[in-house]
Amino acid sequence: MKPISLFIFDLDGTLVNTLEDITASVNFALSRLGRRPIPLDDVRRFVGDGIEMLLIRALGERTEFLEEALGIYSVHQSRNLVVRSRLYPSVKETLDHFSALPLAVVTNKPREFSEPLLETLGIMRYFRMIIGADDGLPLKPAPDALLHIMHTLQVPKAQAVIVGDGTTDMRAGRAAGILTCAVTYGFRPEEMLRAAGPDHVIHQFSELKDLFIAGVAAAAEKA
């Protein structure tokens, strides 16, 4: 097992299955604009690059509706964050296992949605830092948010890993020079994730306990 001093997690598709609630908000916006709803599997393919790109893809050629769609989506999503959204199996137990370490979230979802979601689902307390789409840093796959977290928490690249379900997570991790761990239970097909060249691939969140042990940061914090 490899000693790790910092876990950086993606949110949607990694910690929380939010797909049904995202789909509901997308289709609410589309219906208000007189557009046809789209199936959940289309939304699964469209997510991962931020809300604006999600809605551009959902609208197809009718991008003149984008600003209005963003407003409708955001209001609906803020009121319906946790209707069907649930933690993936073993997430809370595994976060608890590594709770002596600094844990962080980097998501292309805005913080205004991310923090209430994590709070409602009972895992907000585990995270030292959360960076969202509205924090002024470039979205993944840019490495800026990952590098900012490592600088702030003073963790070297060799002791950090990003865990996510998207190719954007793998690309961000590689650009930041840290380990990458893909989860196959999220929104992207396993073959797509493997093609992105992750250092590790897991099928259940709890497998992190078999791959990594708490490293020097945890020891220093306890000292």
C-alpha positions in Angstrom: 0.0 0.0 0.0 1.2 3.5 -0.8 1.4 6.2 1.9 -0.8 9.2 1.0 -1.1 12.5 2.8 -3.9 14.1 0.7 -6.9 12.8 -1.0 -8.6 15.1 -3.5 -12.1 13.9 -4.5 -14.4 14.7 -7.4 -18.0 15.1 -6.2 -20.7 14.0 -8.8 -20.3 10.4 -9.8 -17.5 9.8 -7.2 -18.9 10.7 -3.7 -22.5 11.2 -4.6 -24.8 9.8 -7.3 -26.5 13.1 -8.3 -27.5 12.0 -11.8 -31.3 11.8 -11.3 -31.5 15.2 -9.6 -29.3 16.8 -12.3 -31.4 15.3 -15.0 -34.6 16.6 -13.3 -33.2 20.1 -13.3 -32.0 19.9 -16.9 -35.4 18.7 -18.0 -37.2 21.3 -16.0 -35.2 24.0 -17.7 -35.8 22.5 -21.1 -39.6 22.2 -20.5 -39.8 25.9 -19.4 -38.1 26.8 -22.7 -40.5 24.6 -24.7 -37.9 22.0 -25.5 -38.3 18.2 -25.2 -36.8 16.5 -22.2 -33.7 14.3 -22.7 -33.1 10.9 -21.2 -30.9 10.3 -18.2 -28.3 8.5 -20.3 -27.8 11.6 -22.4 -27.3 13.7 -19.2 -24.8 11.1 -18.0 -22.7 11.8 -21.2 -23.1 15.5 -20.9 -22.0 16.1 -17.3 -18.5 16.7 -16.1 -17.4 19.9 -17.6 -19.6 22.4 -15.6 -23.2 23.5 -15.8 -22.7 25.8 -18.8 -21.3 23.0 -21.0 -24.0 20.6 -19.7 -26.8 23.0 -20.8 -25.1 23.8 -24.1 -25.1 20.1 -24.9 -28.6 19.6 -23.7 -29.9 22.6 -25.8 -28.2 21.3 -28.9 -28.3 24.0 -31.6 -30.6 26.3 -29.6 -27.8 27.9 -27.6 -29.6 31.3 -27.8 -31.5 30.0 -24.8 -28.4 29.4 -22.7 -28.6 32.3 -20.3 -32.2 31.7 -19.6 -31.6 28.0 -19.2 -28.8 28.6 -16.7 -31.1 30.7 -14.6 -33.9 28.2 -14.6 -31.6 25.3 -14.0 -29.8 27.0 -11.1 -33.0 27.9 -9.2 -34.5 24.4 -9.7 -31.3 22.7 -8.7 -30.9 24.8 -5.5 -34.4 23.8 -4.4 -34.0 20.1 -5.4 -30.4 19.2 -4.5 -31.1 16.1 -2.6 -34.4 14.6 -3.8 -32.8 11.4 -5.2 -29.1 12.1 -4.7 -27.4 9.6 -2.4 -23.9 8.8 -1.2 -22.3 5.9 -3.0 -21.8 2.7 -0.9 -19.1 2.9 1.8 -18.3 6.6 1.1 -18.9 7.8 4.7 -17.1 4.8 6.2 -14.1 5.2 4.0 -13.9 9.0 4.6 -14.0 8.2 8.3 -11.1 5.7 7.8 -8.9 8.5 6.4 -10.3 11.3 8.5 -6.8 12.0 10.1 -5.7 13.2 6.7 -6.6 16.5 5.0 -9.3 15.6 2.5 -10.5 17.9 -0.2 -13.1 18.2 -3.0 -12.5 19.7 -6.4 -15.6 19.9 -8.5 -16.8 21.6 -11.6 -20.1 22.1 -9.8 -20.6 25.5 -8.1 -19.8 25.7 -4.4 -23.3 27.1 -3.9 -24.6 23.6 -4.7 -21.7 21.5 -3.5 -21.5 22.6 0.1 -25.3 22.2 0.8 -25.2 18.8 -0.9 -22.3 17.6 1.2 -23.8 19.1 4.4 -27.2 17.5 3.8 -25.7 14.1 3.1 -23.6 14.3 6.3 -20.0 14.4 5.0 -19.1 18.1 4.8 -17.2 17.8 8.1 -14.6 15.5 6.5 -13.2 18.1 4.0 -10.5 20.6 4.8 -11.0 22.4 1.5 -13.7 22.5 -1.2 -13.2 24.2 -4.5 -16.1 24.6 -6.9 -16.8 26.2 -10.3 -17.5 29.6 -8.8 -14.2 30.0 -6.9 -12.4 31.7 -9.7 -10.0 29.0 -10.7 -10.1 27.2 -14.1 -12.3 24.1 -14.2 -10.8 20.6 -14.4 -9.0 19.3 -16.5 -6.9 22.4 -15.6 -4.7 21.5 -12.6 -5.0 24.9 -10.9 -7.4 23.9 -8.2 -5.4 20.8 -7.3 -2.1 22.8 -7.2 -3.8 25.5 -5.0 -4.9 22.8 -2.5 -1.5 21.2 -2.3 0.2 24.6 -1.9 -2.3 25.7 0.8 -2.1 22.4 2.8 1.7 22.1 2.1 1.5 18.6 0.7 4.0 17.5 -1.9 2.8 16.1 -5.2 4.3 12.7 -4.5 1.9 12.3 -1.5 -1.4 13.4 -3.2 -4.0 11.5 -5.2 -7.1 12.6 -7.0 -10.1 10.2 -7.0 -12.7 10.7 -9.7 -15.1 9.1 -12.2 -14.2 11.3 -15.2 -11.5 11.7 -17.7 -11.3 15.4 -16.6 -10.2 14.2 -13.2 -7.5 12.0 -14.6 -6.2 14.7 -16.9 -6.2 17.2 -14.1 -4.3 14.9 -11.8 -1.8 14.1 -14.5 -1.3 17.8 -15.3 -0.8 18.4 -11.6 1.8 15.6 -11.3 -0.1 13.6 -8.8 -1.5 10.0 -8.6 -4.8 9.4 -10.3 -7.4 6.9 -9.2 -10.5 6.2 -11.4 -13.8 4.9 -10.0 -15.8 2.8 -12.4 -19.2 3.0 -10.6 -19.8 6.7 -11.6 -20.9 8.4 -14.8 -18.2 7.3 -17.3 -17.7 3.9 -18.9 -14.8 1.9 -17.6 -13.1 1.6 -21.0 -13.2 5.4 -21.3 -11.6 5.8 -17.9 -8.9 3.2 -18.6 -8.1 5.0 -21.9 -7.3 8.1 -19.8 -4.4 6.2 -18.2 -5.2 6.3 -14.5 -2.6 5.0 -12.0 -5.3 3.0 -10.2 -8.8 1.8 -11.1 -11.3 0.8 -8.4 -14.9 -0.6 -8.6 -15.9 0.4 -5.0 -15.0 3.4 -3.0 -14.0 1.2 -0.1 -11.1 -0.2 -2.2 -9.2 3.0 -1.4 -8.4 1.4 2.0 -6.7 -1.5 0.2 -4.6 0.8 -2.0 -3.5 3.6 0.3 -2.4 4.1 3.9 -2.4 7.4 5.8 1.0 9.0 5.3 3.1 11.6 7.0 0.5 14.3 7.2 -1.7 12.2 9.5 1.3 11.3 11.6 2.3 15.0 11.9 -1.3 16.0 12.8 -1.5 13.4 15.6 2.0 14.4 17.0 
